[in-house]
Amino acid sequence: MRFSEFSFLADGGPHSMKLETGIKLTVAGIVGIAGTFLSAYVPILLCVLFCIVFDVLTALVRITITGEQLSSKVGTRGFFKKLALILALAFGIFLDVYIPILLSIVSIDLPFRLPIGITVGCYICLNESISIMENLNKAYPGVLPKWIKKLLKGSKDTIDGKEKKA
């Protein structure tokens, strides 16, 4: 079949309206169900989203101010890193929801909520916050106090596993 055979959907006729309404209802239903079951995760999801957006914006500011070249290779790596972090968060939330369901099958009830999704989200927010501060420091070297720079370096090394062995 060719697309021209479906022209009745594009002409604004009654079939087009039914299809459009059906899509809207389906999307609204999925979002409503997800919102109901995942309402506890809205704050961390928003925090992660804002941190990622601010990190991208501060990176663009840094590139503009320092005159660095905008590299598609670095941009692609950064995009896939952010995508991997979002997938890790989604998987953590999935585990928070799915593990209690599996345990209920064998009659085990957890007296608490699992913190996997929240923990992953907090890690992402901390990591992105460090990156935001690094971008600001590179764009405007004198804007951050020395103690914050030292704290950022120490926290970045600790998060990345580059701690000094005593």
C-alpha positions in Angstrom: 0.0 0.0 0.0 1.1 3.5 -0.7 0.6 6.5 1.5 -1.7 8.0 -1.1 -4.2 5.3 -0.4 -4.5 6.7 3.2 -5.3 10.2 1.9 -8.6 10.0 3.7 -6.7 10.3 7.0 -4.9 13.5 5.9 -7.9 15.3 4.4 -9.4 16.3 7.8 -12.4 14.0 7.3 -14.1 12.1 10.1 -11.5 9.3 10.1 -8.7 11.8 10.7 -10.6 13.1 13.7 -11.1 9.7 15.1 -7.5 8.7 14.7 -6.3 12.0 16.3 -8.7 11.6 19.2 -7.6 8.0 19.7 -3.9 8.9 19.8 -4.6 11.7 22.3 -6.6 9.4 24.5 -4.0 6.7 24.4 -1.1 9.1 25.3 -3.3 10.7 28.1 -4.1 7.3 29.5 -0.4 6.1 29.5 0.7 9.4 31.1 -2.1 9.2 33.7 -1.3 5.7 34.7 2.4 6.4 34.9 1.8 9.5 36.9 -0.4 7.6 39.3 2.1 4.8 40.0 5.3 6.9 39.8 4.2 10.1 41.6 6.8 9.5 44.3 9.5 9.9 41.6 8.4 13.2 40.1 10.7 15.4 42.3 13.8 13.3 41.5 12.9 13.1 37.8 12.5 16.9 37.6 15.7 17.4 39.5 17.6 15.2 37.1 16.0 16.8 34.1 16.9 20.3 35.4 20.5 19.3 36.3 21.0 17.8 32.8 19.6 20.9 31.1 21.7 23.2 33.2 24.8 21.2 32.6 24.3 21.4 28.8 23.6 25.1 29.0 26.7 25.8 31.2 28.8 23.7 28.8 27.5 25.9 25.9 28.4 29.0 27.9 31.8 27.7 28.6 32.5 26.9 25.0 31.3 30.3 23.9 33.3 32.2 26.4 36.6 30.2 26.2 36.4 29.9 22.4 36.7 26.2 22.4 35.7 24.3 19.3 32.4 22.6 19.5 33.2 19.0 18.7 30.6 16.6 17.3 32.5 13.6 18.8 32.5 15.1 22.3 28.9 16.2 21.9 27.8 12.7 20.8 29.7 11.1 23.7 28.0 13.6 26.1 24.6 12.9 24.6 25.0 9.1 25.0 26.3 9.6 28.5 23.2 11.6 29.5 21.1 9.0 27.8 22.8 6.2 29.7 22.2 8.0 33.0 18.5 8.5 32.2 18.3 4.8 31.3 20.0 3.9 34.6 17.5 6.0 36.4 14.6 4.4 34.6 16.0 1.0 35.4 16.3 1.9 39.1 12.7 3.1 39.2 11.7 -0.2 37.4 13.5 -2.2 40.1 11.8 -0.2 42.8 8.4 -1.1 41.4 9.1 -4.6 40.1 11.0 -6.1 43.1 8.1 -5.7 45.5 5.7 -7.3 42.9 8.0 -10.3 42.6 8.4 -10.6 46.4 4.6 -10.5 46.8 4.3 -13.5 44.6 6.2 -15.5 47.2 4.3 -13.8 50.0 7.1 -11.5 51.2 6.1 -7.9 52.0 8.7 -5.3 52.4 8.0 -2.8 55.2 9.7 0.0 53.3 10.0 1.4 49.8 13.1 0.5 47.8 15.4 3.5 47.3 17.2 2.3 44.1 15.6 4.9 41.8 16.0 7.7 44.3 19.7 6.7 44.9 20.5 6.6 41.2 18.7 10.0 40.7 20.7 11.6 43.6 24.0 10.3 42.1 23.0 11.8 38.7 22.2 15.1 40.3 25.4 15.2 42.3 27.5 14.3 39.2 25.7 16.9 37.0 26.1 19.5 39.7 29.9 19.0 39.8 29.9 19.3 36.0 27.9 22.5 36.2 30.4 24.0 38.7 33.4 22.9 36.6 31.8 24.5 33.5 31.3 27.7 35.4 34.9 27.6 36.7 36.3 27.1 33.3 34.2 29.9 31.8 34.9 32.4 34.7 37.9 31.2 36.6 37.5 33.7 39.5 33.8 33.2 40.1 34.1 30.2 42.5 35.9 30.5 45.9 39.0 28.4 46.3 37.4 26.2 49.0 34.6 25.3 46.6 37.2 24.4 43.8 39.1 22.2 46.3 35.8 20.6 47.4 34.8 20.0 43.8 38.1 18.4 42.9 38.0 16.1 46.0 34.4 15.1 45.3 35.0 14.5 41.6 38.0 12.3 42.5 36.0 10.4 45.1 33.0 9.8 42.8 35.3 8.7 39.9 37.2 6.4 42.3 40.5 8.3 42.1 41.0 8.5 45.9 44.5 8.8 47.2 45.7 5.7 48.8 47.3 6.4 52.2 
